[in-house]
């Protein structure tokens, strides 16, 4: 998924939003300062004289034809020169072996090129971290080509989850003619702060409502051994005066724990939550950036278009909702009927056939405000909330220069605050779409935008999606957006697709936010490859419910617009695919009251050894619901032992025989990747 924008010259008419009463908002006040370890490479600048025709530490032979030590250097007196790669039978590369532990690593190298890869689009040089053949895993920098002076190629925060041997490789992408020089290469581990804190609750923008739980909960982590008799101190301080109101010390033993502070005696107002590593004499050895906590009255929520509670349930216009969303692309208009009807009858009227309550239209990021308000008016009439695309409102983005709004001339912070204040009064605005498959090096920029948006429009959320091979960076994003999304697209072949990838990525997101923020999973509703084609109804249904079982509080389907449904030329085929999605989403909507209920632990023992994963719900009337799916591509039989006896087990909207019931046990058989839903009495 890549957000695209249709850019044109616009005559801008600025609308003025009715002012919303300003209210304080909280959250993380600053990102921690990144710390790096030492360079793990031997001879990274090729200054050590070659030994037996090899550069020290590097594998390939210095033959003077393809590889040579050269006096052209970025720093020092030497570099590694590559030439004649186009004449070689195999792709030219050089490498150095490394042993890495789990963590995040940055790779980089300075490269100079001369006529490299001229005349072809798919040739150049790059730097990669590679685990093959041990694992089918690698990550690379961008490609350098042409004629350039020394340029840094860098890929930051590469997630390494498996300890073992890796290779840093440098060399050709394709078979480029020309010359390249490499110098000052590095593989650097990112160090975690000595003490880390993550605010688990209050989980919505640090807002502690006085009618909700009053216990502040924080995940505290000590990384590495601390000094003797050190301790971790968690405190709530008055923001204005800095005096501690509540404080508690914990042992500074390595590892993580959940810390709690009672905020019930705190008055309304703004506070700072501070985590510090304290030495024997009371000195501060390390601290994590503060979180701002804002204690407010319950009625403050009446001013919020959007917020989420301690169970990560989103509230839209004051009512709890399970998010069923859609991506779309349209032009803009000042006519409600244009938006409602759409092109050829594929507008918001058609979208409303499904129980869609959230929409992202990523072509409208530079729409004139009157046309944008008209669009939101039509969405509102259909009961749909809107996330406005701002994922290019950054001055270093090539599209930023085409923003037609005058505040853009004052900088990205000004235009982000302006768009938030301009749109916040519209009841259809749910928030903003801020990140689309970005990598972790963009987190500082997106965190800055996150702060501007939340300050200007407190009653909104911002949503960012990670994926495209970078999903394991999800933990780094947990304070950069309000709602984290992941977009696993498993359907690439006609058969043998690992549909449970959707569940695995959803679970990865839940682990990243420690189940303290909503996770919305983006579901594949387009043909990623010609071999895979469109998802079938059965695949859409399976992927959707797998994400739900793993805790997704919302699903968004990509896409109703370009590269998706809008690209289907055959009218009957388009209707058929849309009907599949309508059917799936209606099935989900019918169980929305159940999905919004708190999770319940129903099963005490199961026989599948984790092959069948489940989600339990217990309703006020005593009824129980069990949602389950097969994680594997093989049939699985399972027996569950429940805490309470079962008199009746009804299989919901699925063909097949009812499960076998015996006292407190329920037994059933699952086909590959099959999803089943039960109502238990």
C-alpha positions as CSV (number, residue, x, y, z in Angstrom):
1,X,0.0,0.0,0.0
2,X,1.4,3.3,-1.0
3,X,-0.5,6.5,-0.6
4,X,-0.7,8.3,-3.9
5,X,-1.9,11.8,-4.6
6,X,-3.4,13.3,-7.7
7,X,-1.8,16.7,-7.8
8,X,-3.2,19.7,-9.7
9,X,-3.3,23.4,-9.5
10,X,-6.0,24.4,-7.2
11,X,-7.8,27.7,-6.6
12,X,-7.9,27.8,-2.8
13,X,-10.8,29.1,-0.9
14,X,-10.1,28.9,2.8
15,X,-13.0,27.9,5.1
16,X,-13.0,29.0,8.7
17,X,-13.9,26.3,11.2
18,X,-15.9,27.2,14.3
19,X,-13.5,27.4,17.2
20,X,-13.5,24.5,19.6
21,X,-12.8,25.3,23.2
22,X,-9.1,24.6,23.8
23,X,-8.3,21.8,26.2
24,X,-5.0,20.4,27.4
25,X,-3.8,17.1,26.0
26,X,-1.0,14.8,27.1
27,X,1.3,12.0,25.9
28,X,5.0,11.6,25.5
29,X,6.7,15.0,25.6
30,X,9.9,14.0,23.6
31,X,11.5,11.0,22.0
32,X,14.4,9.4,23.9
33,X,17.8,10.4,22.5
34,X,19.1,7.4,20.4
35,X,22.3,5.8,21.6
36,X,24.5,3.7,19.4
37,X,27.1,1.1,20.2
38,X,30.5,0.6,18.5
39,X,31.0,-0.3,14.9
40,X,31.1,-4.1,14.6
41,X,33.0,-4.2,11.4
42,X,36.7,-5.0,11.1
43,X,38.7,-2.7,8.8
44,X,35.6,-0.6,7.8
45,X,37.6,2.0,5.9
46,X,40.0,-0.4,4.2
47,X,43.0,1.3,5.8
48,X,44.6,-2.0,6.9
49,X,47.0,-3.3,4.2
50,X,45.7,-6.3,2.3
51,X,46.7,-9.7,3.5
52,X,47.1,-12.6,1.0
53,X,45.2,-10.5,-1.7
54,X,42.3,-9.9,0.6
55,X,41.2,-6.7,2.4
56,X,41.5,-7.5,6.1
57,X,38.1,-8.7,7.3
58,X,36.5,-8.9,3.9
59,X,36.0,-12.0,1.8
60,X,36.6,-11.1,-1.9
61,X,40.0,-11.2,-3.5
62,X,41.7,-7.9,-4.4
63,X,42.3,-8.8,-8.1
64,X,42.8,-5.3,-9.6
65,X,40.0,-6.0,-12.1
66,X,36.8,-6.1,-10.1
67,X,38.0,-5.1,-6.6
68,X,41.0,-2.9,-5.8
69,X,42.2,-0.8,-2.9
70,X,42.2,2.8,-4.1
71,X,43.6,6.1,-2.9
72,X,40.3,7.9,-3.5
73,X,38.9,8.1,0.0
74,X,36.0,9.6,1.9
75,X,38.2,9.7,5.0
76,X,41.7,8.4,5.6
77,X,43.9,7.2,2.7
78,X,42.0,4.3,1.1
79,X,38.7,3.0,-0.2
80,X,37.5,-0.2,-1.9
81,X,37.0,0.3,-5.7
82,X,34.6,-1.8,-7.7
83,X,34.7,-1.9,-11.5
84,X,33.7,-4.1,-14.5
85,X,30.7,-5.6,-12.7
86,X,28.9,-5.7,-16.0
87,X,31.5,-8.2,-17.4
88,X,31.0,-10.8,-14.6
89,X,28.8,-13.9,-14.8
90,X,27.6,-13.5,-11.2
91,X,26.4,-10.4,-9.4
92,X,29.5,-8.8,-7.9
93,X,29.6,-8.4,-4.1
94,X,32.0,-8.3,-1.2
95,X,31.1,-9.2,2.4
96,X,32.1,-9.5,6.0
97,X,30.6,-12.0,8.4
98,X,29.2,-11.0,11.8
99,X,27.5,-12.6,14.7
100,X,24.5,-10.6,15.9
101,X,22.2,-10.7,18.9
102,X,18.5,-9.7,18.7
103,X,18.0,-6.0,18.6
104,X,18.1,-3.1,16.1
105,X,21.0,-2.3,13.9
106,X,21.9,0.5,11.5
107,X,24.0,-0.2,8.4
108,X,25.7,2.5,6.4
109,X,28.5,3.2,4.0
110,X,29.8,6.1,2.0
111,X,29.7,5.5,-1.8
112,X,31.1,7.5,-4.7
113,X,30.2,6.6,-8.3
114,X,31.3,7.4,-11.8
115,X,29.0,6.5,-14.8
116,X,27.6,3.7,-12.7
117,X,24.8,1.8,-14.3
118,X,24.2,4.5,-17.0
119,X,21.7,3.4,-19.6
120,X,19.8,1.0,-17.4
121,X,17.2,1.5,-14.6
122,X,18.0,-1.7,-12.7
123,X,21.7,-1.4,-11.9
124,X,23.8,0.3,-9.3
125,X,25.4,-0.5,-5.9
126,X,24.0,-0.8,-2.4
127,X,24.8,-2.0,1.2
128,X,22.9,-4.9,2.7
129,X,22.6,-6.9,5.9
130,X,22.0,-10.5,4.9
131,X,21.2,-13.7,6.8
132,X,21.1,-16.0,3.8
133,X,21.5,-19.0,3.5
134,X,20.8,-19.5,7.2
135,X,17.6,-17.5,6.9
136,X,15.6,-16.1,3.9
137,X,16.2,-12.6,5.3
138,X,18.0,-9.5,4.1
139,X,17.7,-5.7,4.3
140,X,19.3,-3.2,2.0
141,X,19.9,0.5,1.6
142,X,18.7,2.5,-1.4
143,X,20.7,2.1,-4.6
144,X,23.4,4.5,-5.8
145,X,24.1,5.0,-9.5
146,X,25.2,7.5,-12.1
147,X,28.0,9.9,-11.2
148,X,27.9,11.2,-7.6
149,X,30.4,12.5,-5.1
150,X,30.6,10.7,-1.7
151,X,27.1,9.9,-0.6
152,X,25.9,8.2,2.6
153,X,23.8,5.0,2.0
154,X,22.1,4.2,5.3
155,X,19.4,2.0,6.6
156,X,18.5,2.6,10.3
157,X,16.9,0.4,12.9
158,X,16.9,-2.9,11.0
159,X,15.2,-5.3,13.4
160,X,17.1,-8.5,14.0
161,X,15.1,-11.1,15.9
162,X,17.2,-14.2,15.4
163,X,20.6,-14.5,17.0
164,X,23.3,-15.9,14.7
165,X,25.5,-15.3,11.7
166,X,24.9,-12.4,9.3
167,X,26.9,-10.8,6.5
168,X,27.3,-7.2,5.6
169,X,27.4,-7.2,1.8
170,X,28.5,-4.3,-0.5
171,X,28.5,-4.4,-4.2
172,X,26.4,-4.4,-7.3
173,X,22.7,-4.4,-7.8
174,X,22.3,-5.9,-11.2
175,X,25.3,-5.7,-13.5
176,X,26.3,-2.0,-13.7
177,X,29.0,-0.7,-16.0
178,X,31.1,2.1,-14.5
179,X,32.9,2.5,-11.2
180,X,32.0,2.7,-7.5
181,X,34.1,3.3,-4.4
182,X,33.1,2.2,-0.8
183,X,34.4,3.7,2.4
184,X,33.7,4.1,6.1
185,X,31.2,1.2,6.3
186,X,29.4,0.4,9.6
187,X,27.1,-2.0,11.4
188,X,26.1,-0.3,14.6
189,X,23.7,-1.7,17.2
190,X,21.2,0.7,18.7
191,X,21.3,0.8,22.5
192,X,18.2,0.8,24.5
193,X,18.0,3.6,27.2
194,X,19.2,2.6,30.7
195,X,15.6,3.0,31.8
196,X,12.5,3.0,29.6
197,X,8.9,3.8,30.4
198,X,5.8,3.2,28.3
199,X,2.5,4.7,29.5
200,X,-0.1,1.9,29.5
201,X,-2.9,3.9,31.1
202,X,-4.3,6.5,30.7
203,X,-3.9,5.3,27.1
204,X,-5.7,8.0,25.1
205,X,-3.4,11.0,24.8
206,X,-2.6,11.0,28.5
207,X,-6.1,12.0,29.4
208,X,-7.2,10.7,32.8
209,X,-11.0,11.1,32.9
210,X,-12.3,11.3,36.5
211,X,-15.0,8.6,36.0
212,X,-12.5,6.1,34.6
213,X,-9.9,3.9,36.5
214,X,-7.6,6.2,38.5
215,X,-4.6,3.9,38.6
216,X,-1.7,5.1,36.3
217,X,0.0,2.0,34.8
218,X,3.5,2.1,33.3
219,X,5.7,-0.5,31.8
220,X,9.2,0.1,33.3
221,X,12.3,-1.5,31.8
222,X,15.8,-1.5,33.1
223,X,18.3,-2.4,30.4
224,X,21.6,-3.9,31.6
225,X,23.0,-4.1,35.1
226,X,22.5,-1.0,37.2
227,X,24.8,0.4,39.8
228,X,24.7,-1.2,43.3
229,X,21.7,-0.2,45.3
230,X,20.2,1.7,42.4
231,X,16.4,1.9,42.1
232,X,13.8,3.1,39.6
233,X,11.6,5.9,40.7
234,X,8.3,6.6,39.1
235,X,6.7,10.0,40.0
236,X,3.8,12.2,39.2
237,X,4.8,15.9,39.4
238,X,2.9,19.1,39.1
239,X,3.7,20.4,35.6
240,X,3.8,24.0,36.8
241,X,5.8,23.8,40.0
242,X,7.6,20.5,39.6
243,X,6.8,19.2,43.0
244,X,6.2,15.4,43.4
245,X,2.6,14.5,44.2
246,X,2.8,10.7,44.0
247,X,6.0,8.6,43.9
248,X,7.1,5.0,44.2
249,X,10.5,3.2,44.0
250,X,11.1,-0.1,42.4
251,X,14.2,-2.4,42.3
252,X,16.5,-1.6,39.4
253,X,16.9,-5.3,38.4
254,X,17.2,-5.8,34.7
255,X,14.0,-6.6,32.8
256,X,10.5,-5.2,32.7
257,X,7.7,-4.8,35.2
258,X,4.3,-3.0,35.3
259,X,4.4,-0.1,37.8
260,X,1.3,1.6,39.2
261,X,0.6,4.9,40.9
262,X,-2.7,5.9,42.5
263,X,-4.0,9.2,41.0
264,X,-7.4,9.2,42.7
265,X,-6.3,12.1,45.1
266,X,-4.9,14.3,42.3
267,X,-7.0,17.3,41.4
268,X,-8.0,18.3,37.9
269,X,-5.0,19.6,36.0
270,X,-1.8,18.8,34.2
271,X,1.0,16.6,35.5
272,X,4.3,15.1,34.4
273,X,4.9,11.4,34.8
274,X,8.7,10.8,35.2
275,X,10.8,7.6,35.3
276,X,14.3,7.9,36.7
277,X,17.1,5.6,37.6
278,X,18.3,6.7,41.0
279,X,21.7,5.9,42.5
280,X,22.7,5.1,46.1
281,X,23.1,8.7,47.2
282,X,19.9,9.9,45.4
283,X,21.6,11.1,42.3
284,X,19.8,10.7,38.9
285,X,21.7,8.2,36.8
286,X,19.3,8.2,33.9
287,X,15.8,9.3,33.0
288,X,13.3,8.7,30.3
289,X,11.4,11.6,28.7
290,X,8.3,12.6,30.6
291,X,4.8,11.8,29.8
292,X,2.2,14.6,30.3
293,X,-0.9,13.4,32.2
294,X,-4.0,15.5,32.1
295,X,-6.8,14.8,34.6
296,X,-10.1,16.1,33.3
297,X,-13.8,15.8,34.0
298,X,-15.8,13.0,32.3
299,X,-17.9,15.6,30.5
300,X,-14.8,16.6,28.5
301,X,-15.5,13.6,26.3
302,X,-18.6,15.4,25.0
303,X,-16.2,17.7,23.1
304,X,-14.3,14.8,21.5
305,X,-15.3,13.5,18.1
306,X,-13.1,10.5,18.7
307,X,-11.4,8.9,21.7
308,X,-10.7,5.3,22.9
309,X,-11.2,3.8,26.4
310,X,-9.1,1.6,28.6
311,X,-10.2,-1.5,26.6
312,X,-9.0,0.2,23.3
313,X,-12.5,0.6,22.1
314,X,-13.0,3.6,19.8
315,X,-15.8,6.0,20.4
316,X,-17.2,7.8,17.4
317,X,-19.6,10.7,18.1
318,X,-20.0,9.5,21.7
319,X,-20.8,5.8,20.9
320,X,-18.5,2.8,21.0
321,X,-17.7,1.3,17.6
322,X,-15.8,-1.6,16.1
323,X,-13.9,0.1,13.2
324,X,-14.8,-1.2,9.8
325,X,-12.9,1.0,7.4
326,X,-12.1,1.4,3.7
327,X,-9.4,3.1,1.6
328,X,-10.6,5.0,-1.4
329,X,-9.4,7.5,-4.1
330,X,-11.6,10.1,-5.7
331,X,-11.4,13.6,-7.1
332,X,-12.9,16.5,-5.3
333,X,-16.1,18.5,-5.8
334,X,-18.4,21.0,-4.2
335,X,-21.4,18.8,-4.9
336,X,-22.8,16.3,-2.5
337,X,-24.3,14.3,-5.3
338,X,-20.9,13.9,-7.0
339,X,-19.4,12.3,-3.9
340,X,-22.6,10.3,-3.2
341,X,-22.9,8.9,-6.7
342,X,-19.2,8.7,-7.6
343,X,-17.9,7.7,-11.0
344,X,-20.4,5.3,-12.6
345,X,-22.3,4.7,-9.4
346,X,-19.3,3.8,-7.3
347,X,-19.4,6.6,-4.7
348,X,-20.4,6.9,-1.1
349,X,-23.9,5.5,-1.7
350,X,-22.3,2.3,-2.9
351,X,-19.8,2.3,0.0
352,X,-22.7,2.6,2.5
353,X,-24.0,-0.8,1.3
354,X,-21.4,-2.2,3.7
355,X,-21.4,-1.1,7.3
356,X,-18.4,1.1,6.8
357,X,-17.8,3.6,9.6
358,X,-14.3,4.9,8.7
359,X,-12.8,6.0,5.5
360,X,-9.4,7.2,4.2
361,X,-9.4,9.0,0.9
362,X,-5.7,9.4,0.2
363,X,-6.2,11.6,-2.9
364,X,-7.7,14.4,-0.9
365,X,-4.7,15.6,1.1
366,X,-4.5,18.9,-0.9
367,X,-8.2,19.4,-1.5
368,X,-9.6,23.0,-1.2
369,X,-11.3,23.2,2.2
370,X,-14.9,23.9,0.9
371,X,-14.7,20.8,-1.2
372,X,-13.3,18.8,1.7
373,X,-16.1,20.0,4.0
374,X,-18.6,18.9,1.4
375,X,-17.0,15.5,1.2
376,X,-17.2,15.2,5.0
377,X,-20.8,16.4,4.9
378,X,-21.7,13.5,2.6
379,X,-19.7,11.0,4.7
380,X,-21.6,12.2,7.7
381,X,-24.9,11.7,6.0
382,X,-23.8,8.1,5.4
383,X,-22.7,7.6,9.0
384,X,-19.0,7.4,8.0
385,X,-16.1,9.1,9.8
386,X,-13.1,10.4,8.0
387,X,-9.3,10.2,8.5
388,X,-7.7,13.0,6.5
389,X,-4.4,12.2,4.7
390,X,-1.5,14.2,6.0
391,X,1.2,11.6,5.4
392,X,3.2,14.1,3.2
393,X,2.8,17.2,5.3
394,X,6.6,17.2,5.9
395,X,8.9,19.8,4.4
396,X,11.3,17.2,3.1
397,X,8.6,15.3,1.2
398,X,8.6,16.1,-2.6
399,X,4.8,16.7,-2.5
400,X,4.9,19.3,0.3
401,X,5.8,22.1,-2.2
402,X,2.4,21.5,-3.9
403,X,0.4,22.1,-0.7
404,X,-1.9,25.1,-1.6
405,X,-2.5,26.2,2.0
406,X,-0.8,29.5,3.0
407,X,0.4,28.1,6.4
408,X,2.6,25.7,4.5
409,X,4.9,28.6,3.8
410,X,5.5,28.9,7.5
411,X,6.6,25.3,7.8
412,X,5.3,21.8,8.5
413,X,4.4,22.5,12.1
414,X,2.2,25.5,11.2
415,X,0.4,23.7,8.4
416,X,-0.3,20.6,10.5
417,X,-1.7,22.7,13.3
418,X,-3.7,24.7,10.8
419,X,-5.3,21.7,9.0
420,X,-6.2,20.2,12.4
421,X,-7.8,23.4,13.7
422,X,-9.6,24.0,10.4
423,X,-11.2,20.5,10.2
424,X,-11.7,19.7,13.9
425,X,-15.2,21.1,14.3
426,X,-16.7,18.8,11.6
427,X,-18.5,15.9,13.3
428,X,-17.3,13.5,10.5
429,X,-13.6,14.1,11.3
430,X,-12.1,11.2,13.2
431,X,-8.5,12.2,12.7
432,X,-5.6,12.0,10.4
433,X,-3.7,9.4,8.4
434,X,0.0,10.2,9.1
435,X,2.2,7.3,8.1
436,X,2.0,4.8,5.3
437,X,4.6,2.0,5.4
438,X,7.3,4.4,6.6
439,X,10.6,3.2,8.1
440,X,11.8,4.1,11.6
441,X,14.1,6.8,10.4
442,X,10.9,8.9,9.9
443,X,9.7,8.5,13.4
444,X,11.1,11.9,14.7
445,X,9.3,13.7,11.9
446,X,6.0,11.9,12.4
447,X,6.2,12.2,16.2
448,X,6.6,16.0,15.8
449,X,3.5,16.0,13.5
450,X,1.7,13.8,16.0
451,X,2.3,16.4,18.8
452,X,1.1,19.2,16.5
453,X,-2.1,17.4,15.5
454,X,-3.0,16.3,19.1
455,X,-2.5,19.8,20.5
456,X,-4.6,21.5,17.8
457,X,-7.3,18.8,17.6
458,X,-7.5,16.9,20.9
459,X,-10.7,15.0,20.0
460,X,-9.1,13.1,17.1
461,X,-6.7,10.2,16.6
462,X,-3.9,9.8,14.2
463,X,-3.3,6.5,12.4
464,X,-0.1,5.1,11.0
465,X,0.6,1.8,9.2
466,X,3.8,-0.2,9.2
467,X,4.6,-3.1,6.9
468,X,6.3,-3.7,3.6
469,X,9.0,-5.8,5.4
470,X,9.4,-3.3,8.3
471,X,6.6,-4.6,10.5
472,X,9.1,-5.7,13.2
473,X,9.9,-2.0,13.8
474,X,6.4,-1.7,15.2
475,X,7.6,-1.3,18.9
476,X,9.5,1.9,17.8
477,X,6.2,3.5,16.6
478,X,4.1,3.1,19.8
479,X,4.4,6.7,20.9
480,X,4.5,8.2,17.4
481,X,0.8,7.6,16.5
482,X,-2.4,7.1,18.5
483,X,-3.5,4.0,16.6
484,X,-1.0,1.6,15.0
485,X,-1.9,-0.4,11.9
486,X,-0.2,-3.3,10.1
487,X,-0.9,-4.3,6.5
488,X,0.0,-8.0,5.9
489,X,-1.0,-9.1,2.4
490,X,-0.6,-12.9,2.3
491,X,-2.4,-13.7,-1.0
492,X,0.3,-14.0,-3.6
493,X,-0.4,-17.3,-5.3
494,X,-3.5,-19.3,-6.3
495,X,-2.9,-21.8,-3.6
496,X,-0.8,-22.3,-0.5
497,X,-1.1,-18.8,0.9
498,X,-0.2,-18.5,4.5
499,X,-3.4,-16.6,5.6
500,X,-2.4,-16.7,9.2
501,X,0.2,-14.0,8.4
502,X,-2.6,-11.6,9.1
503,X,-2.9,-12.9,12.6
504,X,0.8,-13.0,13.2
505,X,1.2,-9.3,12.2
506,X,-1.8,-8.3,14.3
507,X,-0.3,-10.1,17.3
508,X,3.1,-8.4,16.6
509,X,1.3,-5.1,16.8
510,X,-0.4,-6.0,20.0
511,X,2.9,-7.0,21.5
512,X,4.5,-3.7,20.3
513,X,1.9,-1.5,22.2
514,X,1.6,-4.0,25.1
515,X,-2.1,-4.3,24.4
516,X,-2.6,-0.7,25.6
517,X,-3.4,1.0,22.3
518,X,-5.9,0.0,19.5
519,X,-4.5,-2.0,16.7
520,X,-6.3,-1.7,13.3
521,X,-5.3,-4.3,10.8
522,X,-5.4,-3.5,7.1
523,X,-6.9,-6.4,5.1
524,X,-5.9,-7.3,1.6
525,X,-8.8,-6.4,-0.8
526,X,-6.8,-6.2,-4.1
527,X,-4.7,-8.5,-6.2
528,X,-1.1,-8.1,-5.0
529,X,0.1,-10.4,-7.8
530,X,-1.4,-11.7,-11.0
531,X,-0.8,-15.2,-9.7
532,X,-2.7,-14.6,-6.4
533,X,-5.5,-12.6,-7.9
534,X,-8.4,-11.2,-5.8
535,X,-9.1,-12.6,-2.4
536,X,-12.2,-14.8,-2.3
537,X,-15.0,-14.4,0.1
538,X,-13.6,-17.3,2.2
539,X,-10.2,-15.6,2.3
540,X,-11.6,-12.2,3.2
541,X,-13.6,-13.8,5.9
542,X,-10.7,-15.8,7.3
543,X,-8.3,-12.9,7.3
544,X,-10.8,-10.6,9.0
545,X,-11.7,-12.9,11.8
546,X,-8.1,-13.9,12.4
547,X,-7.2,-10.3,13.0
548,X,-10.2,-10.0,15.3
549,X,-9.2,-13.1,17.3
550,X,-5.7,-11.6,17.8
551,X,-7.2,-8.4,19.3
552,X,-7.7,-6.0,16.3
553,X,-10.1,-3.3,17.3
554,X,-10.6,-2.3,13.7
555,X,-10.2,-3.5,10.2
556,X,-9.6,-1.4,7.1
557,X,-9.8,-2.8,3.6
558,X,-7.4,-1.8,0.9
559,X,-8.8,-0.7,-1.5
560,X,-12.1,0.6,-3.0
561,X,-10.0,2.9,-5.1
562,X,-7.0,2.7,-7.4
563,X,-5.1,-0.6,-7.5
564,X,-8.2,-2.1,-6.0
565,X,-11.8,-2.2,-6.9
566,X,-11.6,0.9,-9.1
567,X,-9.2,-0.9,-11.5
568,X,-11.6,-3.8,-12.1
569,X,-12.9,-3.1,-15.6
570,X,-15.5,-5.9,-15.9
571,X,-18.7,-4.5,-14.2
572,X,-19.9,-8.0,-13.1
573,X,-16.6,-8.9,-11.6
574,X,-16.4,-5.6,-9.7
575,X,-19.9,-6.1,-8.3
576,X,-18.9,-9.7,-7.3
577,X,-15.8,-8.6,-5.4
578,X,-17.7,-5.8,-3.7
579,X,-20.5,-8.2,-2.7
580,X,-17.9,-10.5,-1.0
581,X,-16.7,-7.6,1.1
582,X,-20.2,-6.4,2.0
583,X,-21.1,-9.9,3.1
584,X,-18.0,-10.2,5.3
585,X,-18.4,-6.8,6.9
586,X,-22.1,-7.3,7.5
587,X,-21.2,-10.5,9.4
588,X,-18.8,-8.6,11.5
589,X,-21.2,-5.7,12.2
590,X,-23.9,-8.1,13.3
591,X,-21.6,-9.2,16.2
592,X,-20.4,-5.7,17.1
593,X,-21.9,-5.7,20.6
594,X,-20.0,-8.9,21.3
595,X,-16.8,-7.6,19.8
596,X,-17.0,-4.5,22.0
597,X,-17.4,-6.5,25.2
598,X,-14.3,-7.0,27.3
599,X,-12.2,-10.1,26.5
600,X,-12.9,-13.1,28.7
601,X,-10.8,-16.1,29.6
602,X,-13.1,-19.1,28.8
603,X,-10.6,-21.9,28.2
604,X,-8.4,-23.5,30.9
605,X,-6.9,-26.2,28.7
606,X,-6.7,-27.1,25.0
607,X,-5.3,-29.9,23.0
608,X,-3.9,-28.4,19.8
609,X,-0.7,-27.0,21.3
610,X,-1.5,-23.6,20.0
611,X,-2.4,-24.5,16.5
612,X,-6.0,-23.3,17.2
613,X,-6.1,-19.8,18.6
614,X,-9.1,-18.3,20.3
615,X,-10.8,-15.2,21.6
616,X,-13.4,-15.4,24.3
617,X,-16.2,-13.0,25.2
618,X,-18.8,-13.1,28.1
619,X,-21.9,-11.1,27.8
620,X,-24.0,-9.5,30.6
621,X,-26.8,-12.1,30.0
622,X,-24.3,-14.9,30.8
623,X,-23.9,-16.1,27.2
624,X,-20.4,-16.8,26.0
625,X,-18.8,-16.5,22.6
626,X,-15.8,-18.2,21.3
627,X,-14.0,-17.2,18.1
628,X,-11.3,-19.6,16.8
629,X,-9.1,-20.1,13.8
630,X,-6.6,-22.7,12.5
631,X,-3.1,-21.2,12.3
632,X,-1.9,-23.9,9.9
633,X,-2.3,-25.1,6.4
634,X,-3.3,-28.6,7.6
635,X,-6.5,-30.0,9.3
636,X,-6.4,-29.8,13.1
637,X,-8.7,-31.4,15.7
638,X,-9.0,-29.7,19.0
639,X,-10.6,-30.2,22.4
640,X,-11.1,-27.3,24.7
641,X,-11.7,-27.5,28.5
642,X,-13.8,-24.6,29.7
643,X,-14.1,-23.2,33.2
644,X,-17.9,-23.7,33.1
645,X,-20.0,-26.5,31.8
646,X,-21.5,-26.1,28.3
647,X,-25.1,-27.1,27.6
648,X,-25.3,-25.9,24.0
649,X,-22.7,-24.8,21.4
650,X,-24.1,-23.1,18.3
651,X,-21.9,-22.7,15.3
652,X,-22.5,-19.3,13.8
653,X,-23.1,-18.7,10.1
654,X,-20.7,-21.6,9.1
655,X,-21.5,-24.9,7.4
656,X,-20.6,-28.1,9.1
657,X,-21.6,-30.2,12.0
658,X,-22.0,-28.8,15.5
659,X,-19.1,-29.3,17.9
660,X,-19.1,-32.2,20.3
661,X,-20.0,-31.3,23.9
662,X,-19.2,-33.3,27.0
663,X,-19.5,-31.5,30.3
664,X,-16.9,-28.8,30.3
665,X,-15.3,-29.9,27.1
666,X,-16.0,-28.8,23.5
667,X,-14.4,-30.7,20.5
668,X,-14.3,-29.8,16.9
669,X,-12.3,-30.2,13.6
670,X,-10.8,-27.4,11.6
671,X,-9.9,-27.3,8.0
672,X,-6.7,-25.4,6.9
673,X,-6.9,-21.8,8.1
674,X,-10.6,-22.2,8.9
675,X,-12.4,-19.7,11.1
676,X,-15.2,-20.8,13.4
677,X,-17.4,-18.8,15.8
678,X,-19.5,-20.3,18.6
679,X,-22.2,-19.1,20.9
680,X,-22.0,-21.1,24.2
681,X,-24.7,-21.6,26.8
